[in-house]
Amino acid sequence: MNSLFSMDAHEFYMSRAIELAKRGRGKVSPNPLVGCIIVKNGEIIGEGYHEEFGGPHAEIVALQNSQKDPVGATMYINLEPCSITGKTKPCVNALIQNSISEVYVSMLDPNPKINGNGIEELKRAGIQVNTGILKEEAERLNRAFTKWVTSRLPWVIAKVAQTSDGFMGISSDTSIWLTGEKSREHTHKLRTKVDAVLIGRNTALVDNPLLTVREVIGNNPKRIILDTNRTLPLDLNIFNDKAAQNIILCSSDKFKKSETHFCHYLPIQEKNKKLSCHNILEVLGNEGVTSILIEGGYEVLNSFNIEGLIDEMYIYTSNKKIENAKLKNPISIPGNWNLTQEISLGNDKLVIAQREELECLQEL
């Protein structure tokens, strides 16, 4: 492979592109997170990232920000440049028109309409293309987009806090805080990484939560509440703070899609007199929601778990026990899942696990 730089330099530039891509969290969905670096004679002359849905893509922003003529430069992008016209023109055209000589791409675009086509167009134009630099990091960054664009279903994260002996609380009718400040901060950071937070009607009533990002800097996710019969009282925090978009999921047997100034109502099919978990994901996926954090109680967590619809689990375990606890945590990490992280958060322990990856799209 002809190159001006060592492999360490390639990884450095691609790592910078990935870090830039993360700045688009909460603003570009359902588009992927993409960052771009332009290098010429060993110097970064331009960089950019996809900043908002409908706005220019990372490659275009980097070219616009370029401090020197990009002719003959090398470009680093964490995702294959698009080759189709959507809200913007194909990025491959801009690379060709600006005479970029070499391109490094972490991963191919999982969108079947693009997958590999952007690479081929660049090669036909005489641009040298290299793939696979920091591929695992790039795939992890956009795993929700990958699932959504290939299945039209969101990536589902289940988050639960439990006592040292595995209880979520005393009962489903009481509210209790089990974990400490560091766990709370970590949870808020997790909220910044998803499109939406989902809870059930009972959690909304008992906890009256805000479901916003407060302990860290980041964008508030959409707030999704399961309310089959639309009986939640309108004095709840979520209906009055105007801090984030609210989506109420209700029965399609009783209601039609509608909205008010404080809420969107989406009808969901019922299954055994409950909202169908699979149809919830289908409807939300069609609305462009690519990732969901379930912060609900026992019933919601158990329902999604039984249906096998959870992709990732965050289990926060306190060192505490509570007397007369009856509300057992309904989820545990299956033996065939991948344990990805174990973290100490003050007196709490966090375990993160992910369902084994499905076979990826074939690469070139």
Backbone torsions as a table, in degrees:
resi	resn	phi	psi	omega
1	MET	NA	118.4	176.9
2	ASN	-73.6	132.0	-178.0
3	SER	-158.6	147.7	176.5
4	LEU	-82.3	-15.2	-170.4
5	PHE	-125.1	161.1	173.3
6	SER	-77.7	167.7	178.5
7	MET	-60.7	-35.9	178.7
8	ASP	-60.2	-39.1	178.9
9	ALA	-66.9	-41.1	178.0
10	HIS	-59.3	-44.3	-179.6
11	GLU	-66.9	-36.7	178.4
12	PHE	-61.3	-48.2	-178.8
13	TYR	-66.2	-40.7	-179.5
14	MET	-69.0	-36.0	176.8
15	SER	-61.6	-38.9	177.1
16	ARG	-64.4	-40.8	178.0
17	ALA	-61.8	-41.1	179.8
18	ILE	-66.8	-40.8	177.8
19	GLU	-63.4	-39.9	176.5
20	LEU	-62.9	-41.3	-178.7
21	ALA	-56.5	-36.9	-177.0
22	LYS	-63.1	-21.5	-179.4
23	ARG	-66.5	-16.5	180.0
24	GLY	-85.0	-0.6	-178.6
25	ARG	-56.6	134.6	177.9
26	GLY	81.3	-0.9	-175.5
27	LYS	-128.4	-17.6	-174.4
28	VAL	-109.9	-14.9	-176.2
29	SER	-57.7	141.3	9.8
30	PRO	-86.6	12.7	173.8
31	ASN	-73.3	160.5	178.6
32	PRO	-78.2	166.1	175.5
33	LEU	-87.4	119.9	-175.9
34	VAL	-136.3	134.9	174.3
35	GLY	-125.3	157.7	-175.5
36	CYS	-145.6	138.5	176.8
37	ILE	-125.2	136.5	174.9
38	ILE	-112.9	125.9	-176.4
39	VAL	-122.6	135.4	178.1
40	LYS	-141.2	123.9	-179.0
41	ASN	55.2	40.6	176.8
42	GLY	77.0	11.0	-177.9
43	GLU	-123.4	136.0	174.1
44	ILE	-74.7	117.0	-178.2
45	ILE	-107.1	-10.2	178.8
46	GLY	-164.8	147.3	175.7
47	GLU	-152.9	157.4	-179.5
48	GLY	-171.6	171.0	177.4
49	TYR	-148.0	161.2	177.3
50	HIS	-72.1	113.4	-168.6
51	GLU	-93.6	-31.0	-179.6
52	GLU	-157.8	151.4	180.0
53	PHE	-60.2	129.9	-178.5
54	GLY	90.8	-13.3	179.5
55	GLY	-86.8	176.1	-179.9
56	PRO	-61.0	146.3	-179.6
57	HIS	-75.6	168.6	-173.2
58	ALA	-56.8	-41.5	-178.1
59	GLU	-62.5	-40.8	-179.5
60	ILE	-66.7	-43.2	179.7
61	VAL	-62.1	-42.6	-180.0
62	ALA	-63.3	-40.8	178.1
63	LEU	-65.9	-40.3	178.3
64	GLN	-65.2	-31.7	-178.6
65	ASN	-88.4	-2.8	-175.2
66	SER	-61.9	129.4	-177.8
67	GLN	-86.9	-11.5	178.0
68	LYS	-136.3	167.1	178.8
69	ASP	-61.2	122.3	-176.6
70	PRO	-79.6	0.0	179.4
71	VAL	-57.3	125.9	178.9
72	GLY	81.9	3.6	-177.7
73	ALA	-81.1	169.2	176.5
74	THR	-109.0	137.5	-178.3
75	MET	-116.7	138.1	177.5
76	TYR	-116.8	123.3	-177.7
77	ILE	-136.4	135.4	-178.8
78	ASN	-76.9	-11.8	178.8
79	LEU	-138.1	142.1	179.1
80	GLU	-49.1	131.9	178.0
81	PRO	-60.1	141.3	-176.7
82	CYS	-72.4	148.5	-178.3
83	SER	-122.4	12.1	179.7
84	ILE	-124.5	158.6	178.2
85	THR	-91.3	122.3	174.8
86	GLY	-122.4	-120.1	173.8
87	LYS	-74.0	-17.8	177.0
88	THR	-131.6	167.5	179.2
89	LYS	-75.5	160.0	180.0
90	PRO	-58.2	132.0	-178.7
91	CYS	-69.9	-28.2	-178.8
92	VAL	-58.7	-34.0	179.6
93	ASN	-61.2	-41.6	-178.6
94	ALA	-66.5	-37.9	179.4
95	LEU	-65.6	-41.5	179.8
96	ILE	-67.3	-45.9	-177.9
97	GLN	-64.3	-29.3	179.9
98	ASN	-92.7	7.6	175.0
99	SER	56.7	40.9	170.6
100	ILE	-63.6	133.8	-173.3
101	SER	-93.4	-28.9	-176.4
102	GLU	-147.3	142.8	-178.4
103	VAL	-131.9	134.2	172.9
104	TYR	-111.1	128.1	-177.2
105	VAL	-125.6	131.3	178.5
106	SER	-69.8	-53.0	-175.1
107	MET	-140.3	153.4	174.6
108	LEU	-73.5	154.0	176.9
109	ASP	-70.4	123.1	-179.1
110	PRO	-70.3	-12.2	176.9
111	ASN	-60.8	118.1	-177.2
112	PRO	-56.5	-24.0	180.0
113	LYS	-75.0	-18.3	-176.5
114	ILE	-113.9	-36.9	-169.1
115	ASN	-36.5	102.5	178.3
116	GLY	88.3	-21.8	-176.3
117	ASN	-68.7	-38.1	177.9
118	GLY	-63.4	-40.9	178.2
119	ILE	-61.4	-45.9	-178.1
120	GLU	-63.1	-39.3	179.1
121	GLU	-63.9	-40.0	178.2
122	LEU	-64.7	-42.5	179.8
123	LYS	-64.0	-40.6	179.6
124	ARG	-63.7	-25.9	179.0
125	ALA	-86.1	3.2	177.9
126	GLY	87.7	11.5	178.7
127	ILE	-88.5	130.5	177.4
128	GLN	-75.6	130.1	-176.8
129	VAL	-122.9	132.0	178.0
130	ASN	-123.7	135.1	-178.4
131	THR	-121.6	157.6	170.2
132	GLY	103.2	-3.8	178.4
133	ILE	-68.2	121.7	-178.6
134	LEU	53.6	41.8	-176.1
135	LYS	-60.8	-43.4	-178.3
136	GLU	-63.1	-42.0	178.6
137	GLU	-63.6	-41.2	-179.8
138	ALA	-66.3	-40.9	179.0
139	GLU	-65.7	-38.8	179.1
140	ARG	-65.8	-39.1	-179.3
141	LEU	-61.0	-40.1	-174.0
142	ASN	-113.8	29.4	-178.4
143	ARG	-65.1	-34.4	178.5
144	ALA	-65.7	-43.5	177.7
145	PHE	-61.7	-42.0	-179.6
146	THR	-59.7	-46.1	179.4
147	LYS	-64.6	-43.8	-176.4
148	TRP	-65.9	-43.9	-174.5
149	VAL	-74.0	-20.1	179.3
150	THR	-99.1	-22.0	-177.2
151	SER	-126.5	-13.0	-173.5
152	ARG	62.2	25.4	175.4
153	LEU	-118.0	143.3	179.1
154	PRO	-72.9	156.8	169.6
155	TRP	-75.1	130.4	-173.5
156	VAL	-113.4	119.8	175.6
157	ILE	-109.2	129.4	175.0
158	ALA	-103.8	126.0	179.6
159	LYS	-118.4	131.4	179.7
160	VAL	-144.2	143.6	173.5
161	ALA	-109.6	138.0	-177.8
162	GLN	-141.0	160.7	174.6
163	THR	-75.1	174.1	-179.3
164	SER	-63.4	-22.1	178.3
165	ASP	-106.4	17.3	168.0
166	GLY	88.2	25.1	178.0
167	PHE	-108.0	142.1	178.4
168	MET	-84.5	-19.3	-177.6
169	GLY	169.4	-173.0	-179.5
170	ILE	-73.6	-49.8	179.1
171	SER	-156.0	172.2	-179.4
172	SER	-74.6	-7.7	-178.6
173	ASP	-101.5	3.5	-179.2
174	THR	-125.8	154.4	-179.8
175	SER	-115.3	133.6	179.2
176	ILE	-148.5	140.2	178.5
177	TRP	-96.1	121.8	-173.4
178	LEU	-98.7	-37.7	-172.5
179	THR	-101.0	170.5	-173.7
180	GLY	-92.5	-171.2	-173.4
181	GLU	-62.9	-39.9	-178.7
182	LYS	-66.6	-36.8	176.8
183	SER	-67.4	-39.4	178.5
184	ARG	-62.5	-42.6	178.0
185	GLU	-63.8	-40.9	179.3
186	HIS	-63.7	-39.6	178.3
187	THR	-63.2	-41.0	179.3
188	HIS	-66.0	-36.8	176.1
189	LYS	-65.0	-37.6	177.5
190	LEU	-62.7	-37.9	178.5
191	ARG	-61.2	-32.5	-179.2
192	THR	-69.1	-14.6	-174.2
193	LYS	-97.8	-1.3	-177.8
194	VAL	-121.0	160.3	177.2
195	ASP	-75.0	-33.7	-172.4
196	ALA	-150.7	151.6	171.8
197	VAL	-111.5	135.2	-175.8
198	LEU	-121.0	132.5	174.5
199	ILE	-136.1	167.8	176.5
200	GLY	-94.6	172.2	-178.0
201	ARG	-60.2	-40.5	-176.1
202	ASN	-66.0	-41.2	177.8
203	THR	-62.9	-39.5	177.7
204	ALA	-60.8	-40.5	-178.4
205	LEU	-73.9	-47.0	-173.4
206	VAL	-74.8	-44.8	-175.6
207	ASP	-93.4	-24.1	-174.5
208	ASN	44.6	55.9	-172.5
209	PRO	-77.3	163.5	174.1
210	LEU	-90.2	-36.2	-180.0
211	LEU	58.9	33.1	179.2
212	THR	-110.6	173.5	177.4
213	VAL	-96.1	116.4	-176.4
214	ARG	-129.5	-31.0	-174.8
215	GLU	-83.6	-15.5	179.7
216	VAL	-137.1	173.7	177.1
217	ILE	-88.2	130.6	179.6
218	GLY	170.2	171.8	-179.5
219	ASN	-87.3	143.9	177.2
220	ASN	-71.9	134.1	175.5
221	PRO	-77.4	165.9	171.3
222	LYS	-63.0	152.4	179.8
223	ARG	-113.4	118.8	-176.8
224	ILE	-113.5	127.5	-178.7
225	ILE	-126.2	131.0	176.1
226	LEU	-83.0	118.7	-178.5
227	ASP	-145.0	80.8	-170.8
228	THR	-47.7	-47.1	-174.2
229	ASN	-104.5	9.2	178.7
230	ARG	53.4	55.7	-178.1
231	THR	-113.2	6.0	179.5
232	LEU	-63.7	138.5	178.3
233	PRO	-70.0	144.8	-174.4
234	LEU	-83.3	3.7	177.1
235	ASP	-93.5	7.0	177.6
236	LEU	-65.9	154.7	-178.3
237	ASN	-55.1	-44.5	-174.1
238	ILE	-62.0	-27.8	-178.2
239	PHE	-84.8	-5.7	-172.1
240	ASN	-126.3	-11.5	-175.3
241	ASP	-91.7	-15.1	179.6
242	LYS	54.3	30.4	-176.8
243	ALA	-87.0	-20.5	-178.0
244	ALA	-160.2	163.1	177.7
245	GLN	-69.6	134.9	177.6
246	ASN	-106.0	135.7	175.6
247	ILE	-127.3	120.5	175.7
248	ILE	-101.4	125.6	177.1
249	LEU	-97.3	122.3	-174.8
250	CYS	-132.3	175.2	-175.0
251	SER	-71.2	130.5	176.1
252	SER	-72.8	-14.9	176.5
253	ASP	-74.6	-21.5	-173.5
254	LYS	-116.7	-23.1	-171.9
255	PHE	-136.9	159.7	174.0
256	LYS	-112.8	164.8	178.5
257	LYS	-61.9	130.6	-178.9
258	SER	-157.8	177.5	177.0
259	GLU	-154.9	156.2	173.7
260	THR	-123.3	-176.3	-179.9
261	HIS	-70.5	-13.9	-177.9
262	PHE	-120.1	1.3	-173.5
263	CYS	-164.0	146.3	170.3
264	HIS	-105.9	136.6	178.8
265	TYR	-112.1	122.8	179.9
266	LEU	-117.8	123.9	179.6
267	PRO	-76.8	138.9	-178.4
268	ILE	-126.9	141.8	177.1
269	GLN	-65.4	145.4	176.8
270	GLU	-94.0	147.0	174.8
271	LYS	-138.2	117.7	-176.5
272	ASN	55.3	42.6	177.3
273	LYS	65.9	17.9	174.6
274	LYS	-129.1	158.1	176.4
275	LEU	-65.0	131.5	-179.2
276	SER	-67.7	122.0	-179.3
277	CYS	-62.3	-40.0	-179.4
278	HIS	-66.3	-41.6	179.3
279	ASN	-68.5	-30.4	174.3
280	ILE	-57.3	-46.8	-179.3
281	LEU	-68.0	-37.9	178.3
282	GLU	-61.9	-47.8	-177.8
283	VAL	-65.4	-44.9	-179.4
284	LEU	-66.9	-37.3	176.3
285	GLY	-61.5	-40.3	177.7
286	ASN	-66.8	-22.3	177.3
287	GLU	-86.8	2.9	178.4
288	GLY	85.6	15.3	176.0
289	VAL	-84.5	117.7	-176.1
290	THR	-100.6	-15.8	-179.4
291	SER	-149.4	141.5	-177.3
292	ILE	-133.3	135.9	172.4
293	LEU	-107.3	114.0	178.2
294	ILE	-84.2	115.1	176.3
295	GLU	-114.5	22.1	-176.8
296	GLY	-75.5	-177.6	-179.8
297	GLY	-88.6	-160.3	-174.1
298	TYR	-56.7	-49.5	-173.3
299	GLU	-63.5	-44.6	-178.5
300	VAL	-66.8	-48.2	178.9
301	LEU	-59.9	-44.3	-178.3
302	ASN	-64.5	-40.5	-178.3
303	SER	-63.5	-47.4	179.3
304	PHE	-67.7	-34.8	-179.9
305	ASN	-67.6	-45.0	-179.7
306	ILE	-60.5	-37.5	-179.0
307	GLU	-77.9	-5.2	179.8
308	GLY	68.6	35.0	-173.9
309	LEU	-104.7	5.2	179.7
310	ILE	-91.8	131.6	179.7
311	ASP	-97.6	-27.3	-174.5
312	GLU	-151.2	145.0	-179.6
313	MET	-124.1	136.3	171.4
314	TYR	-117.3	109.8	-178.9
315	ILE	-113.6	110.5	178.6
316	TYR	-94.1	123.4	-177.8
317	THR	-117.0	121.3	178.4
318	SER	-81.9	162.9	173.9
319	ASN	-88.5	5.6	-177.0
320	LYS	-91.1	161.0	165.9
321	LYS	-127.7	152.7	177.0
322	ILE	-124.9	141.2	-178.5
323	GLU	-71.5	146.5	175.7
324	ASN	60.9	26.7	179.5
325	ALA	-70.4	133.7	179.5
326	LYS	-124.8	-15.7	-174.3
327	LEU	-90.6	93.8	-176.6
328	LYS	-78.3	140.8	174.9
329	ASN	-62.9	123.0	-175.4
330	PRO	-84.4	-7.1	-177.9
331	ILE	-117.3	146.1	174.1
332	SER	-143.5	163.3	-175.4
333	ILE	-81.7	117.6	178.5
334	PRO	-63.1	152.8	-176.7
335	GLY	-65.2	-24.8	-178.3
336	ASN	-92.3	8.0	177.2
337	TRP	-87.8	160.9	177.4
338	ASN	-93.3	121.3	174.9
339	LEU	-80.1	110.1	-171.8
340	THR	-95.1	-29.8	-179.2
341	GLN	-156.0	147.6	168.8
342	GLU	-130.2	122.7	-172.5
343	ILE	-128.4	138.9	172.2
344	SER	-92.7	127.4	179.7
345	LEU	-125.1	85.3	-174.6
346	GLY	64.8	-123.3	178.3
347	ASN	-88.4	2.7	-178.4
348	ASP	-104.5	160.1	175.3
349	LYS	-122.7	136.3	176.7
350	LEU	-116.5	130.8	174.8
351	VAL	-118.1	128.9	178.9
352	ILE	-116.5	129.5	-179.6
353	ALA	-137.4	152.8	-175.5
354	GLN	-134.4	142.2	174.1
355	ARG	-58.3	144.0	178.6
356	GLU	-57.5	138.4	-176.0
357	GLU	-63.2	139.4	171.0
358	LEU	-76.5	162.0	-178.6
359	GLU	-59.2	128.1	-178.1
360	CYS	-76.2	163.8	173.8
361	LEU	-61.7	143.1	-177.9
362	GLN	-63.8	132.4	177.8
363	GLU	-91.2	164.6	178.4
364	LEU	-64.3	NA	NA
